[in-house]
Structures are given as C-alpha cells and as structure tokens.
Amino acid sequence: MDLSVILTYRCDSRCSMCHIWQNPTQPKAEVSLDTLAKLPGGFDYLNITGGEPTLRRDLMEVVDLLHPKTAVLEISTNGLHQNRLVPIVEKYPDIKVRISVEGSEATNNKIRGEENGYAKKIECMEALVAAGGCDLGFATTFQDENVDEIVDLYLMSRDMGVEFATSALHNGFQFHKNDNYQYDRLSVARHVEDLITEMMKAWDVKTLFRAYLNLGLIAKILGHDRLIACTAGTQFAFVDPWSDVYACNVRPDLLMGNLTEQSWDEILQGDVADQQRTKVRACEQNCWMVASAKTAMRNEHFAKLPKPGPALWVVINKVRSLFGQPIPFEKYVDYSIVHKDVDVVHRESHLGTRQRAKVQPTESRHYDQFQDGFFNR
C-alpha cells in the first residue's frame, strides 16, 4: 500500500493553482511524531508532502521515523530550503526528493509566486546531487501557462541527471479553490504529446512508464474517463495535518478515521473504510494524479511490476520510437471529445503580492465547503 502524509498546510510558495498558503495550519495542531509512530511498516511507497514539509522543524525526525517503514520514502517540496534537505539526503542517499518547478525562471516564479524561486530550486537540486542523492527529480503541473515549456523542463532534468515527474491541473479539497481547469484543453493536451514522444526515446524503464502516465494525463486534460480504475482507500491513502485518514485527497467525504484516536488496523479494517471504498468504486471524479495513477498502473500481485495494459503500450511504442515512427495518439485518445467548461476562471499570479494568512483552527476546518461544490472532469 502507498501512503501520503500531509505534514502541514503551511507553505511559503504562493501558487496560483493552490491557496494552501493563505490558510495554514497551527504548528502545534499538526500530526505529531507519536501519532506517526503508530503507522506500521511494510508500505510500498510513502510520500511526505504539504503544504511545504520543510517548514516542519522536526522534518529530520519525521524521516528517521518513517524511512524504515517503507520501501520508498519521498519528500515533495518547493526546494526553497536546501538547508533542511541536504542533511537528510546525506543521511539517506536513497530518499526520493521531488522539487516543484513550473517552467523557466519567469514562468515558474509567476505561477508559484516565488521571489527568485527558480534559481533557489536549481541551486537546491545541485546541492542534493552533490550530497549524493540517488533518486532526485523535478515535478511540474501541466497548465496553460507552462505547457509550451514542459519538453524543455524534461530535457533540463535529463541533462542534470535527475528525473521528471508530472501532473495536470486538478481540484482537491485541500487547495481552498475549486476552479483549476484548463482554458484550452485541446491545446494543453497536444503539447503533452510532444513530451511523451521525447520520453519514449529514453531507455530507462521509469521514464518509459511515465510516458504512459502522461497519456493518462492527456485523457484527464480532455475530460475523458480514467484509463485505469481508481484504487483509493485500498492501495493508497492520505493522512492530513490533523491526523485524519482519507481514501484520497480529492473528496472530503472519504474520511476513514483518525490516526491519533485509532490504530492503523482499526481504520483500514473498519466499517467506515469499507463504506468509503464502496463510494470509490462508484466515484465519477476524473482524477489522474501521481499518487493514484502509478498505484493503478501497478500489478496487483507484484508491486514492482506494471499491469499488462501499460506494459504492452510501452513495448509497442518504444519499438515505434526505435524505428522513427510517430506514436498514433488518436488510436488511444479520442480528440473529438473535449469537455466543455463553464465559467473558466483565469488564475492570477501572486508574485510580489502580500496577503495575510488566515490560520485554520483545528475545530473549524475548510473541507466542508467542498463537500458538494466541485468536480474534476
């Protein structure tokens, strides 16, 4: 099973597609080491995320605690605090670190609202490479404002010897906004084709399967159904900063339990979790994010192997690439069907703005406002 632990909703980026930074948690209310110690061992993959996890002063202690509990431990970060990350990578060279970058210097800083953010991210990555990190990479979110730069980002990552992870603009209950839709779905999708074509030239297996994951992102961007059914609550789950355990980080009605009040087995094996899994099987949210997509692509019996469908797609299109043949995207995606959005709201940059954050009190969280108020399509 995979698990994501959202350590905090505090964040010092001011992203246009995520307003967590406007609504931070109180540090004293965030999930504690004692609570995290209740997690069992044996996870296939465990992601430490936020908000911005490097704002937790006890991040090293969190890593010390969770590293033995999982085959792969990842930190998803904005990369603005290399002083918190370098010692961790020096101690655990195998730890997976993904730094969010949304494009060239101007594009990244505008989208993420970061003063000099791009330069800090590059400097951080270079420092992590020098520290001996062996599973490093950048991560980006496809959106209208950066999609024409994603091939350049991939090539930059390749030249630096690090990996390149991707997602597409989507809605989720933690973002404090529910208007994350593309302005021009077809244009964004066509740009992703270029990235897939470039990735299929690679020889490392992870990049080839990321190409398939990006095919799923094309379907998601166009508003089509998922390529593979979701396994939320069964093969992956989320722990939020208040220790609540959710089947996923999109639907706030999929709460399964609380890790402070219950044991992990009580949560996963309880009647509430079974009810939430039933909801997942009937879910019509069109999500295709890294956490859920890679889990859905995984073989049910052998966690390190893919399902036959993605594997066959990779083999066939790698052969096509070797012979200089284009990938027949129309064979896999019906471009004649594009979801039509109503009242698309253009995202505003918060670079250079100053806005006072409103702390989320433990007793009055923001999730309820999205119980019925948004949809991913």
Sequence and secondary structure as in RCSB ss.txt:
>XXXX:A:sequence
MDLSVILTYRCDSRCSMCHIWQNPTQPKAEVSLDTLAKLPGGFDYLNITGGEPTLRRDLMEVVDLLHPKTAVLEI
STNGLHQNRLVPIVEKYPDIKVRISVEGSEATNNKIRGEENGYAKKIECMEALVAAGGCDLGFATTFQDENVDEI
VDLYLMSRDMGVEFATSALHNGFQFHKNDNYQYDRLSVARHVEDLITEMMKAWDVKTLFRAYLNLGLIAKILGHD
RLIACTAGTQFAFVDPWSDVYACNVRPDLLMGNLTEQSWDEILQGDVADQQRTKVRACEQNCWMVASAKTAMRNE
HFAKLPKPGPALWVVINKVRSLFGQPIPFEKYVDYSIVHKDVDVVHRESHLGTRQRAKVQPTESRHYDQFQDGFF
NR
>XXXX:A:secstr
 EEEEE  S  S   TT  GGGS B GGGS  HHHHTTS S BSEEEEESS GGG TTHHHHHHHHGGGBS EEE
EE S  HHHHHHHHHH TT EEEEE  SSHHHHHHHHT TTHHHHHHHHHHHHHHTT SEEEEEEEE TTTGGGH
HHHHHHHHHHT EEEEEE    GGGS      S HHHHHHHHHHHHHHHTT  SHHHHHHHHHHHHHHHHHHT  
 SS   BTTTEEEE TTSEEES SS TT EEEETTTS HHHHHTSHHHHHHHHHHHT       HHHHHHHHB S
S TTSB HHHHHHHHHHHHHHHTT    HHHH  TT     SS       TT       B TTS SGGGGSSS  
  
